Amino acid sequence: MNDHRTSSIDCRRSRRYIAQDYLLIWLHNDTNETNEEYQNTLKHLRNLVDTIDIFTNPDECVNFFTEFNDMKTFLIINDTISEQIIPLIHDLPQLDQIYIFSRTTLLSSEWIGKWTKIKGISAEMTSLCATLKLMIRQHNQDSIATSVISLNEINPNKNLNELESTFMYSQIFKNILLKMNYNDNSIDEFVQFCQKNKFGSPKNIDLFEKEYHNRSSIWWYTWPGFIYPMLNSSLRTLESDVIIKMGFFIYDLHKQIEQLYNDQRDSYHEESLKVYRGQGLSKEHFEKVIKAKNGLISFNNFLSTSKVEEVSVGFAVSASTIADTVGILFVISIDPSVSSAPFACIQKHSYFESEEEILFSMHTVFRIGDVKRIDNNDELYRIELQLTADNDQELCILTDWLSKDVPDEIGWKRLGNLLIRIGQLEKAEQFYQTLLEQTSDVADMIHYYGQLAFIKYNQGDRKMSMWYHLKISELSKTTNSGDSTDELTMVNRNFSEDNKTIVSYKNDLRLDFGEICHCDIKYIEYSEEREVSPDTLSFYEKSLDDFQRNLRLKNLYPTTSCNPFDPVDDHLKQSSPLLWFQRKILEIRQKCLHPNHPDIAQSYASVASLYEKRKDPYQARSFYQKSIDICKQILPSNHPTLSCLYHNIGMTYQSTGEYFTALCFIKKSLEIAEKTLPPYHLDLSFIYFNMAGLYDKLDDYSNATVYYKNSIIVNEKNPHIKDENYTFSCTKVGKIHSTMKQYSEALIYYNKALTIEEQLCPLDDPQLIDYYAEIASLHHKLEEYPNALLFFHKALHIVEKHLSSEFGKLFTLYDAIARSYEKNANYPQALLFYEKTLGISEQMYTLNHINSAVCYNNIGIVYIRMGQYSKALSYFELALHMRQICNPEDDSRWKEIQDAIDYLRELEDEDVIESAE
C-alpha cells in the first residue's frame, strides 16, 4: 500500500515500479485514519490487490495517475467529494473506471448517467470490491501481450526493424532466461527487490520468501498475490530489470510446465485437443489479426486457457462491452502427436483446484485460422488458432532470421544488441543500467559503458556519452592489457570543436585492450583542439608507442621503425596532432593487415573526417572513397556503414559546390538508411536535412520542403533531442509556406521552432527576436492582430533590453507594432509607435531622409482615421516636402500625397475640418 496523504510526500519518482499493470487508487477525505470504518475499508482493499495508492488531496491524486500514460486507473472515490471531482477528471484518458463508495450522500441517477466511467456505486465496501474484482480479472485477461506476424512479414530478405519488436524481445528473453543458472541468491535478490520497490504487501513477500520451495511454481503463479500481476505486467511492458529479477521464477515455471507436458502427453492418446480463451483486443490490434490470416500470433506471457468454452465466452462477452474493444473467443486446436511448445493441465497443481486450466509456456506461437462473427455482434468474434509444431516452416524461418541477424552472443549481450539494432534506445539504456548494477566484472562493465555511450550519443546527450567513455578509460587502466584476451566493444566518435559529430560506429568491429588509448583520445577530441600543447603531443606519441608495442608483442609489426624523419610529417604533427596520429595508425595497419581489412577502412574514414574538419574537402573525399572501396568488398550493399560513408563523401561535394554529385551520394546513403534504420532513427533525420539543404541550394523548393518535413517528423519522434537542424528545418519550411502565402501552415512550423528555442534559451535571449517577429508578422497577415501585437512586443522587449543601440531593429519593430495597432483600430497606440519610428529615423539619418517622409505619411493617415484632419494635413505637407527633397523623380508617390493634401484642403475650405475637430 502506498499512502499519499500529505503534500510533503513526493509521489513523483524518477522510476516507479508497479506490481500490476494498472493503478488502484482510493481518494477520500477521511482524516481520522484510526476509526473502524477506515480500517475496514483498508482491509477489503488489501484483500483485493497488493498495491494500493491512497490520497486525500485531489490534485496530488490526479498528478500522480496522469504520469502513467500506459496504465489504466481504477479509482475508488468517496461520495462526499465525488460530485466536485468527477466532472474535472472524467475525460482523462488514463482514468478507466470509477467506483463510488456512497455512505452518506444520495447521488441522483440523472447525474450518474452523465459519467460513463462510473461502473459501481455501493454503501458496502465488500460489494464494491466484488464488482471491482471482476473488472480487474477482466483487465488481467485482456492485457496479455500478443505479437501478430503476417505471411508477408516472414521474409528474411526484409529488414529486421519491420518485424514486430515484442516478438523478438520475448523470444530472446526466453532463450536467455532458460539458459541461465539460478540459485537461492536469485530468490534473495528478488525478495529484496520487492521489498525495496513495495511489490506486494510485506506479509505476502515474507510468505513467498519462506514458502517458495514448499510450493510448486504453478501454485505461486496462480496464487492471488503479487507474483502473477507482477510477472505479466513486466512481460507485457518489457520491464527488463523486473524480468531479470524474476528470471529464476520464469525458469522454474517453464520447467514445471515442460515436465507436466512430458508426463501428460501419453494421456491424450494422440487425439486433437481444443481449449479456449476469452479476452478483449483493441480494435486496431483486431484489424491486424484479421489481415494476418494464416500468419502467426504469439502470446508473449504465460498463456492461461480453459477446457470449458462457457467460461471463456463469458470473458469475451464482458470484453465486448468495453469501449474501443472487440471481445474475442480464441478456439485453440492442439495436435499432441507433434512436438510443440510445452503446455499442461494444471488443475492438480493450481491454487484454484476447481478450475480446468491449461497453461502454455511463455512465448507460445499459433497459426491464425478463420475469423467469424458471433451472433451477428460486430463487437464479438471467434478466432481459430492452431498450435504450431517445432518444425513449422514459417516459425523456422523466423527463428533462423533472428539467429542470423542477432547473433547468439553470450548471455545478455544478445538482447542489448537487438534493442540497439532496432532503435529501441530507451529500453536499451534501461537494460544496460540494470546489468551494470548486477556485475562487478570489469570486462562486462566496459562493454555496458560502451553501449551506454553509444546510446546517449544517439539520443543527443553528447556530454553523458563522453562521461561513459571516460568511465571506460578509467576501468581499462585497471586491467592487465598485456595478458588480457577479453575484448572491448568501442564506439568510434570524433567530436569537433562545435560538438557536431562525424560518426563511424561499427557494432561488429572490436578493439583489443592494447588499443585502449582510443578512449583517452575521445577525451582530447571532446576537450577541443584549440591549441596544440606539449602535453597533447606527448599523449599522442605515448599512445602510438603503446599501440606499436602491443602489435610487436603479437608479432604483427616489425621491431624497428621503417619511417625516416619527414619534415612534412613533422609539420602535420605540430599543426594537427590528432590527424598525424590517425595517419600513423593507418600506416601501421596497412603494414600489419590485409589490404581489405575493416580496420583499414575505419582508419581511412577517421582520417577523412579529420580532413573534413580542417576544411580540406578534396583530401577528405579521397580518403572517404578509399574507405568505400574496401567496405563495398567486405560488407553487404545495404550495410549502415556504407550509408554513413556515402553521406560523408556527399557532403564533401556539397562543400565544393558540386551539388548534383553530392545529391547522388546522399541519395545512396538515404536508400540504405531507409531500409536498415527504424523510421524514428536520428541518422535518418540528419540525412533528410542534408538532402533538403541540397535541393534548397538547387532552388528546388518543392523537394526541399518534402525533405525538411521528413527531417522534422523523425525528430519529433525522439523526445530526447530537438537540435539546431530541427529548428532550422522548421523555419525553412515556414519560410517556404509564407512565400506561397500559406500563412497558417507557416505559423505551425515557426511555432515548432520557437517551442524548442524557448527551451534552449533564456526568455530574453536575443536569439528569440527573429522568431517572435516572424510569428507576429504571420499573425498580422492572418489579420490576427492581438496575437501579432503579443509577439511583436515580446521581440521589442528583448531588443530594448539588450540591443537598444541597434536603431534598425527598433525602427522595424516600432513600425510593425504601429501597423498592427492601426489595423486593430487602436489609433492612439498606433500613433504612439509611429511617432517612435519618426524619432528613430531622425536619430539614424540626416534631417531630410526618405524614411522620415514615410513616418510623416503614416502619422498623417492615422490622424485621418481619428478624424483629426488638420493634424493629418500638417503631417502630409511635411511628408510631401521631404519626398520632394529626397526623391524628386518619384512622381507617383508625390501624387498620392498631393492627392491626400488636396482632399484635406477641400475639406478645410468647406469648414469640415473645424467642425469635425
Buried (B, 14 or more C-beta within 10 A) or exposed (E): BBBBBEEEEEBEEEEEBBBBBBBBBBBBEEEEEEEEEBEEBBEBBBEBBBBBBBBBBBEBBBBBBBBBEEBBBBBBBBBBBBEEBBEEBBEBEBBBBBBBBBEEEEBEEEEBEEBEBBBBBBEEBEEBBBBBBEBBEBBBBBBBBBBBBBEEBBEEEEBBBEBBBBBBBBBBBBBBBBEBEBEEEBBEBBBEBBBEBBBBBEEBBEBBBEEBEEBBBBBBBBBBBBBBBBBBBBBBBBBBBBBBBBBBBBBBBBBBBBEBBEEBBEEBEEEEBEBBBBBBBEEEBBEBBEEBBEBBBBBBBBBBBBBBBEBBBBBBBBBBEBEEBBBBBBBBBBBBEEEBBBBBBBBEBBBEEEBBBBBBBBBBBBBBBEBEEBEEEEBBBBBBBBBBBEEBEBBBEBBEBBEEBBEEEEEBBBBBBBBBBBBBBBBBBBBBBBBBEEEEEBBBBBBBBBBBBBBBBBBBBBEBBBBBBBBBBEBBEEBEBEEBEBEBBBBBBBBBEEEEBBBBBBBEBEBBBBBBBBBBBBBBBBEEBEEBEEEBBEBBBEBBEBBBEBBEEEEBBEEEEEEEEEEEBEEBBEEBBBBBBBBBBBBBBBEBBEEEBBBBBBBBBBBBBBBBBEEBBEBBBBBBBBBBBBBBEEBEEBBBBBBBBBBBBBBBBBBEEBBEBBBEBBBBBBBBBBBBBBEBBBBBBBBBBBBBBBBBBBEBBEBBBBBBBBBBBBBEBBEBBBBBBBBBBBBBBBBBBBEEEEBEBBBBBBBBBBEBBBEEEEEEEBEBBBBBBBBBBBBBBBEBBEBBBBBBBBBBBBBEEEBEEEBEBBBBBBBBBBBBBBBBEBBEBBBBBBBBBBBBBBEBBEEEBBBBBBBBBBBBBBBBEBEBBBBBBBBBBBBBBBBBEBEEEEEEBBEBBBEBBEBBBEBBEEEEBEEEE
